[in-house]
Amino acid sequence: MIRLSTSDPGFARDFEALVNARRETDADVARDVRTIIASVRDEGDAAVRAFTEKFDRHDLSETGWRIERAECVAALDGLAPDLRAALDLAAQRIAAYHQKQRPADSDNTDDAGVRTGARWRPVDAAGVYVPGGRAAYPSSVLMNAIPAKVAGVERLVMVTPTPDGVINPLVLAAAELGGVDEIWRIGGAQAIAALAYGTDRVKPVDVVTGPGNAWVAEAKRQLYGVVGIDMVAGPSEIVVVADGENDPDWIAADLLSQSEHDPTSQSILFTDDAAFAIAVAEAVDLQIGALATAHVARAAWDANGAIIVTASLDEAMPLVNRLAPEHLELAVDDPQALFDRVRHAGSAFLGRHTPEAIGDYVAGPNHVLPTGRRARFSSGLSVLDFMKRTSFLALDPASLARIGPAAIALATAEGLPAHARSVSIRLSGDQPELKL
């Protein structure tokens, strides 16, 4: 774990190294994914079956390619009452939050008499990737499926790996609650390629969303353009800004909530209290030992964790913005004052009683967020990821006469005479000579 202080002579250099540290895809992953994508594009179902047998250790011809809705209904009906109530609450709150994101169409006529506007429509089909293996998260099903259905997507396809043919019933229950229409027992880069290009069994989709491992993220990156994607997500991360008035055990638990995701996850604390920094570090070491995920959390904390002591919390904020974290906790009495200074963060959690983990499940905002400093230019998953905007305009003879001459002048200046003629021919019936 890295310990830094802004008062250290080499702080600028050491912090720059922290900001630029890479925890993501290497060249070997990119090469392997390129091979997998080409195989699925050229060989379709045969390639998907072969890769599934190789990586997930089961034959799709025996376990079945598709999971039917009856299995999802049975999984939902079989949940313990408290777990069913928790999933229902999460689904309701996620749906309510995302309903407010639906964009409104616009239609206006300006002073020149030109009618302009925009119309929003959902994509026809969307694919949702749900991790399996190390990570099997019903919460990710809800966070991806519900915004798609709120957007109005008619065909929602879920792909999820089932190592050794086994799937978590909670994932199936969440798929039923989320309104998923198709579920396929495929994962990895081969699943993303199948969704993008389509096979005899799996029909292609327009957009693919959802988190996955390095191979999934790289496949989405390489296939962007063939299919739309939400983002290229990397290892999870959290930044906590906390003063010494916090309980160090609380903050240690928050840091570990991300460290336990994956050995490449990152957890960083900024504090203006050196004694509190020491107390948190000690609390982390104590709590790791009690976690069932201790081996993962310890690897992540030792390799990627950091505690940074600043002269003040105000001094911390420009540093936070440089990190542009996926998750940002502001554990202070007046979090709004610090939040007003935040320019780059995937999602912010304001106050001492707002742990990041609450956002993973039941708060409402989406937990699929930009990582690896991508919050500088991108946002978390939303309804808009499943919709597209069509602009429109309409002119009559009077409005064309008002603005047409300017279009002719610009087209002429750009050396595009056919453009100019398509406007001028309508203005007075004049048909100027077309110079090629």
Order of alpha helices (4+ residues) and beta strands (2+ residues): beta-alpha-alpha-alpha-alpha-alpha-alpha-beta-beta-beta-alpha-beta-alpha-beta-alpha-beta-alpha-beta-beta-alpha-beta-alpha-alpha-beta-alpha-beta-alpha-beta-alpha-beta-alpha-alpha
